[in-house]
């Protein structure tokens, strides 16, 4: 089924935000799919997306899979490489909607600060943690080439790790967030998938 792009179009940064496969298919529109797997049929993954539509997502040998697991803010250290979708505050800081921690091997992935589609007006910041002040409002200073952002992390905001994974994670009922390209005929091909492990819902 062809995805309704005005509901699900994803900024080109989603792959970086999810840290799973950053191939840039400039010739095809990028779409973001967030939902739950309903069935796997070979290389076709059926997903009930959060907006209620049923979408068939095609996998290729190049499709990368990452596991999403829960973690805590005290596991984030100065020097950790993270991403955070966030909303702007009047004082120039950001309030996190979620925080995801990249494995060390993926440091530098999607570095920068840009608009994002998790919520209207949201941004995505990927960078290296400089200051980490847990005792004073759980504030992270995230640095990237050309700038930095101060991100306040509320107590109820989900914090997750992104870990190496494989297709054994892709089962009915598993919640996924994925970065894909959509061909002229409407075929959706996943370049990157973040799959919740042990019942986790990827918050990105």
N, C-alpha and C positions, 0 to 999 in steps of 0.2 A: 504494500500500500504506500502510495506516495505521501511523504511527510508534508504537513502544512508548514511551509517555511516561516510564515509570519508568526507562528506559535513557537517554532522550535529552532529558528536560525541561531547559530552560535557564532560568536566572535572568534576570529582565528586563533585567539589565545587559549581556547578551552583545552586544547591538547596539552599545552604547557601547564595549565592549571592542574590537570589530572596526571600529568607526568607520565603519560603512557603513549609513546609514539608521536614524534613531532614532525612527521613528514608533511610538507606543505603542498597540497594538491591544488595549486592556484587555478587550475583549469576547471575545477568543480566546486560548486557551493559547499560550504561546510555547514553541518547541522549537528546539534547536540541532542542526544537522546537520554532521557532520564526516566527510569521506570523499573519494572520487574520482569525478569525472564519468565515466559510462559511455556516455552518449548524450545528444544534444540533439534534441528533436523540437518545433520551433517554440518555443512558450513553456513547454514541459515539459522539465525537466532531470532526467535519471536519474542517481542517485548511489548508489554502493556505499558504505555508511557503514562506519565503523571497526568497528562491532559485527557486521558481516557482512550486514546487511539491505540490500535494494534499496528505494530510496525515490524516488518521483516528486515533484519540487519544481516548483511552478508559478511562473512569473515574470509580473510585470505591468509596465506602463509606468513605474510608480513604483519598481520594484526597482532599487536602486543596486548598482554593482559597483566594487570597489576591487582594485587589483593589490597583491600582497604580494611584496616584494623583500628580499633580504638586505642588511644593513648591519652596521656595527661600532659598538662602544660609543664610540669616539672621535668618531663623527659626532653623538653626543648632546651638547648644550651646555646650560649654564644658560639657562633660558628655554624650552627645548624642551618640547613638550607630548607626554606619553607615556602608555601604559597598560602595566600589568604584572600578569600572573597570578602569584601567589606563595604560598608556604607560611610559616606563622608560626614564629619562633624563640623560644627560651626567654627571650632578653634583650629581647624586644619588637620586634626588627627582623623583616624578612621576607627570605626567599630566593626570588629570582625563578625561575619556571618558564619564562618567556618575557618579552620586552619588545617592544612595538611602538610605533613613532614616528608620530604623526599629522602630516599636512601642516599648515602654519601656518593655513590657512583653517578647519581643524576644531578649533582650540584651544578648550577648554571642553567638548568632547564628552564626555558621560557622567561629568562630574567627580565624584570622590568615592572612597570606599573601601567595599567591600561583599563579601558572599559570592559565590563563583563556582563553576562546575561542572567546571573542567578536571581537577581531582583532588580527592578527598575532603578537606575541610578547607581548600581553597584560597580565596584572596580575589582580587579585582580592584581595582587602584588606578589611577585616571586623574587626572593632575594635571600641574602644571608643575615641571620640574626646578629645584631651587634649587642645592644643593651637588652637585658631581659629583667624586668622589674615585676616580680610576682607579688611582692608585699604592698605595692602602691598601685592598685588597680589593674594588675596583670597586663602590663604594657610591654609590647615588643617593638624594638626599633629594627626595621627591616631595610637593609641597604642593597642597592643594585647600581649598576653602571649609570651614572648621571643623576643619582638622587637617593633619597631614603624616605620612608614613611613610618610614622608612629601609629601602631595598631593596638587598640584596647580590646582585650579578649574577655567578654562577659563570662560569668561562671557557667552559664547554661549553653555556651557555644560548643559544638562538637569539634574535637581535635582528633585527627586520625593520622596513622602512618600509611604510606604507600609502600608496598613490599612486592618483590618479584612474585609473579604468579603464572599460571598456565590455564589451558582450556578446561581442566578438571574443575575449576571454580565456576564454570558457566553451567548452571543447572536451573531447572524451573524453581521459581520462588526467590532466586537470588536477585538482589537489587543492584542495578548497574547505572553508571554514568559513562557515556562513551562519546568519542569524537569520531565523526564520519564524514565522508564525502558523498554527495548525491549526484548521480549521473543524469544526463538529459532525459532518460526514460523513467526517472524516479527511483532507480535502484540505489539503495543506501549501503555503502561499504564501510565497515569499521576499520579505522586505522589504529585506534587505541581504545581500550576498555578498562575501566576501574570497576571491580566487582567486590561487593561487600562480602567479607568472610565472617562466618559464624553469626549470620543474621544482621550484620552491620549494614546500615543504609549509607552509601557514600553521600556526604553532604555538599559536594562541590557543585 
